């Protein structure tokens, strides 16, 4: 009986994933590291408050000693990709083990909305 249950839920899984993509696939919101957030806040602060300084001409901040890239060397895109894969795998495993509950919730969401 258990083998039949796992076979049926595994066979239904691709169709359920197509029907409810937001449950299995990440929404695509970019993951920003704390370093990138700090650098963005630093640039915003310099643009707002550091006027008429050594490297400033009316609010335009250009520091010749700053790095040439406006982005930090981080793994922001890799984090988003890994999160998407982890969410997909975990939700697929949960669906295989608790398939009937997912199907009931899917039907409830369909008829409620």
C-alpha positions as CSV (number, residue, x, y, z in Angstrom):
1,X,0.0,0.0,0.0
2,X,2.8,2.4,0.8
3,X,4.5,1.8,-2.5
4,X,1.2,2.6,-4.3
5,X,0.8,5.8,-2.3
6,X,4.3,7.0,-3.1
7,X,3.9,6.1,-6.8
8,X,0.6,8.0,-7.1
9,X,1.9,11.1,-5.2
10,X,5.1,11.1,-7.3
11,X,3.1,10.8,-10.5
12,X,0.8,13.7,-9.4
13,X,3.6,15.9,-8.3
14,X,4.6,17.4,-11.7
15,X,1.0,18.4,-12.5
16,X,0.5,19.8,-9.0
17,X,3.7,21.8,-9.4
18,X,2.5,23.3,-12.7
19,X,-0.8,24.2,-11.1
20,X,0.6,25.8,-8.0
21,X,4.0,27.2,-9.1
22,X,4.2,29.8,-6.3
23,X,4.3,27.0,-3.7
24,X,7.3,25.3,-5.2
25,X,9.3,28.1,-7.0
26,X,10.8,31.2,-5.3
27,X,9.1,34.5,-6.2
28,X,12.3,35.9,-7.7
29,X,12.8,38.6,-5.2
30,X,16.4,39.4,-5.3
31,X,18.4,38.4,-2.2
32,X,20.7,41.2,-1.2
33,X,23.6,40.6,1.2
34,X,24.2,42.7,4.2
35,X,27.4,44.0,2.6
36,X,25.5,45.3,-0.5
37,X,22.8,46.9,1.7
38,X,25.5,48.6,3.7
39,X,27.3,49.9,0.6
40,X,24.0,51.1,-0.8
41,X,23.2,52.9,2.4
42,X,26.7,54.4,2.5
43,X,26.3,55.7,-1.1
44,X,22.8,57.1,-0.2
45,X,24.2,58.8,2.9
46,X,27.1,60.4,0.9
47,X,24.7,61.6,-1.8
48,X,22.4,63.2,0.8
49,X,24.7,64.6,3.4
50,X,28.2,65.1,2.2
51,X,28.0,68.2,0.1
52,X,30.8,70.6,-0.7
53,X,33.5,68.2,0.5
54,X,36.8,67.3,-1.1
55,X,35.5,65.1,-3.9
56,X,32.0,66.6,-4.1
57,X,30.6,69.0,-6.7
58,X,27.1,69.9,-5.6
59,X,26.0,66.6,-4.3
60,X,27.7,64.4,-6.8
61,X,30.1,62.1,-5.0
62,X,33.1,60.8,-6.8
63,X,35.9,59.3,-4.8
64,X,38.9,58.3,-6.8
65,X,40.0,55.9,-4.1
66,X,36.8,54.0,-3.9
67,X,36.5,50.7,-5.7
68,X,35.6,50.8,-9.4
69,X,32.6,48.6,-8.9
70,X,29.4,49.8,-7.2
71,X,28.6,46.3,-6.2
72,X,30.3,44.2,-3.5
73,X,32.0,40.9,-4.2
74,X,29.3,38.7,-2.8
75,X,27.2,35.7,-3.7
76,X,23.8,37.4,-3.9
77,X,22.7,35.7,-7.1
78,X,24.0,32.3,-5.9
79,X,22.0,32.7,-2.7
80,X,18.8,33.3,-4.6
81,X,19.4,30.3,-6.9
82,X,20.2,28.0,-3.9
83,X,17.1,29.2,-2.1
84,X,14.9,28.5,-5.1
85,X,16.3,24.9,-5.4
86,X,16.0,24.3,-1.6
87,X,12.4,25.5,-1.6
88,X,11.6,23.3,-4.6
89,X,13.2,20.2,-3.1
90,X,11.7,20.6,0.4
91,X,8.2,21.3,-0.9
92,X,8.4,18.3,-3.3
93,X,9.4,16.1,-0.4
94,X,6.6,17.4,1.8
95,X,4.2,16.9,-1.1
96,X,5.2,13.3,-1.5
97,X,4.8,12.6,2.2
98,X,1.7,14.7,2.8
99,X,0.1,14.7,-0.7
100,X,-3.6,14.5,0.3
101,X,-3.2,17.5,2.6
102,X,-1.7,19.5,-0.3
103,X,-4.5,18.5,-2.6
104,X,-7.2,19.4,-0.1
105,X,-5.6,22.8,0.5
106,X,-5.3,23.3,-3.3
107,X,-9.0,22.5,-3.8
108,X,-9.9,24.8,-0.9
109,X,-7.9,27.7,-2.3
110,X,-9.4,27.2,-5.8
111,X,-13.0,27.3,-4.6
112,X,-12.5,30.0,-2.0
113,X,-10.8,32.5,-4.4
